C-alpha cells in the first residue's frame, strides 16, 4: 500500500493522497524555525503470504499482490476520464505485465490439474490439487455484468471461476485503453475510459474478495474458526 501511494504520487501527482501531508509540512517549515524538511524512501519487502507452507495461500497471495499493483492505474484512468491529467504509459506496461503473469499462473495451475502431475515453475511448485482446492472454496456475493442487458448477476461461485472472470474484465480494460498505451493514431473516447474504469474496478474488487489471504471473515463464519 505504501509503494502504491508512492507510485500514485509520482505518476498522478494531482491526485496524490500525499499532497495534503506535503502542504502541511511546507507550511510548518515556513511557520516554525528549526524544523527540518522531511523526505522518505520505500524499500520493498517480501509479501508474507507468498512464504506460507500452504500452497493455496501462496497462490492466492501472489494473485492478490499482483492485482494491487494496478491501483495506481485506476487512479490514473479516473484522472484521464475527468480530464484532470494525461495517461501514463508506465501504468499500461504494468497492466500488460500483470495480466500476462496472472494468465501464466492460471495456465500452470490448469496444466498441473489436467495432467495430475506437480509442475515446477520459475516461482515454485504447482501441485495438481491446487485447482481442486480452488473449486471447493466459494466467493460469496460474486457479481458480473450480463453480456446482453448489462445487469449485474449475483451469486456464489468457486474461486477458480471468480479468477477467470476477473481476468476477463482485466483483458477488456486492456483492450479499451490499448490505443493510449501504444500511442496509436486511434483515440480513446471518454465513454471507453469510463468503461475501462468499470472493468478495472470489477477486477480489483473481485480479486480482493477472492484472493486476499488477510481479508476478514464474514460474521456467519466466525463460529467455524478453530481454537489453537
KEMI-565925 format. One record per residue (C-alpha): residue in one letter; x, y, z. Coordinates in steps of 0.05 Angstrom, whole numbers, plus 32768, in hexadecimal, padded with zeros to 4 digits. Layout:
<sites>
AXYZ...
</sites>
This chain:
<sites>
X800080008000X803880318010X805A80217FCEX8018802D7FAAX801380717FCCX805980817FB4X8049806A7F6CX800980947F6BX803180D07F85X806380C87F4CX803380B77F13X7FF580DD7F27X800F81177F52X7FCE813F7F4DX7FA881067F6EX7FDD80F17FA0X7FC380E57FE7X800780FD7FFFX7FFC81447FE6X7FD7815A8024X800F81408051X804481638027X801D81A58029X801881A08075X80628192807AX807481CD804EX804781FA8076X806681E280B8X80AD81ED809DX809B82358089X8077824380CBX80A6822480FDX80F182298102X811C81EC810EX80F081BB80E7X8116819180B5X80F781808071X80E081388071X80EE81078039X80DF80BD8033X80F1807F800BX80D1803B8004X80F47FF8800AX80D17FBB7FEFX80C77F80801DX80AC7F3A8011X80617F338013X80587F04804FX80237ED68030X804F7EC17FF6X807C7E9E8029X80447E758047X80497E29804CX80047E23802FX80067E237FE2X7FBF7E407FDCX7FD17E7B8008X80107E877FDFX7FE97E867F9EX7FB37EB57FB7X7FE77EE27FD6X800C7EE97F93X7FCB7EF87F6EX7FB67F2C7FA2X7FFA7F4E7FA3X7FFC7F537F57X7FB67F707F55X7FC77FA67F88X7FFF7FC07F5AX7FC77FDA7F2CX7FAB800B7F5FX7FD680457F43X7FB980347EFEX7F72803C7F18X7F8380817F36X7FA380967EF4X7F68807F7EC9X7F3780A47EF6X7F6180E37EEDX7F6080DA7EA1X7F1580CE7EA0X7F0B810E7EC8X7F3C81327E9AX7F6981437ED4X7FA981227EBBX7FC980FC7E82X7FCE80B17E7DX801180957E95X802D805F7E69X805380417EA4X800F802D7EC0X7FFD800A7E7FX803E7FE27E81X802E7FCC7EC8X7FE87FB77EB1X80037F8D7E78X80387F6D7EA4X80077F5E7EDCX7FD47F3F7EAEX80097F137E8DX80227EFB7ED1X7FDD7EEB7EEAX7FCC7EC57EAAX800C7E9D7EB2X7FFA7E8C7EFBX7FB67E727EE6X7FD27E4B7EABX80067E297ED6X7FD07E177F09X7FA37DFA7ED3X7FDC7DD27EB4X7FEE7DB37EF7X7FA57DA17F02X7F9B7D857EBCX7FD87D587EBDX7FD27D487F08X801B7D587F10X80407D8C7F38X805D7DC37F0CX809F7DE67F1BX809E7E2F7F08X80CD7E6A7F10X80A57E817F4DX809D7E3D7F6FX80787DFB7F6CX802F7DF67F55X800C7DB97F73X7FD57D977F4AX7FA57D9F7F85X7FA87DEB7F82X7F6F7DF37F50X7F447DC17F75X7F4C7DE97FB5X7F397E297F91X7EFB7E067F77X7EE67DF77FBEX7EF07E3D7FD9X7EB67E6D7FCDX7EB57EB77FBDX7E757ED27FDBX7E507F0D7FBEX7E727F057F7BX7E557F327F44X7E617F3A7EFAX7E437F627EC1X7E137F3F7E93X7E2D7F3F7E4BX7DE77F4E7E31X7DC67F7E7E61X7DFF7F9C7E89X7DDC7F887ECAX7E047F6E7F05X7DFC7F237F11X7E097F0F7F59X7E177ECC7F7AX7E4C7EA07F99X7E817E817F6DX7EC17E597F77X7F027E807F7CX7F1E7E657F3AX7EE07E7F7F15X7EE77EC37F38X7F307EC77F22X7F1E7EB97EDAX7EE87EEE7EDCX7F197F207EFAX7F4B7F137EC3X7F157F1D7E8FX7F067F627EACX7F507F737EADX7F577F5E7E64X7F1C7F8B7E51X7F3C7FC57E76X7F7E7FB97E50X7F597FB77E0EX7F357FF87E1CX7F7380217E2DX7FA47FFE7DFEX7FA580387DCBX7FBC80687E02X7FEE80377E1DX800D802A7DDAX800780727DC0X7FE1805E7D82X7FBB808F7D56X7F7A80757D71X7F5F809D7DACX7F3B80837DEAX7EF780A37DF5X7EDE80BB7E38X7EAB80837E37X7EE2804F7E2EX7F0B806E7E67X7ECE80687E95X7EC280217E7EX7F0B80117E8CX7F02802B7ED3X7EC67FFE7EDDX7EEB7FC17EC3X7F297FCF7EEEX7EFF7FDC7F2CX7EDB7F9A7F22X7F1E7F777F1AX7F3C7F967F59X7EFD7F8B7F83X7EF87F427F6EX7F427F347F79X7F3E7F527FBEX7F007F2A7FCFX7F1C7EE97FB3X7F667EEC7FC2X7F787F187FFDX7F937EE68031X7F8D7F1B8067X7F447F2F8059X7F157F2D8095X7EE57EF2809BX7E9B7EFF8092X7E747EFF80D4X7E527EBD80C4X7E967E9A80C0X7EB17EB18103X7E987E728126X7EBF7E4780F4X7F037E60810DX7F2D7E2B812EX7F487E398173X7F937E2D817B
</sites>
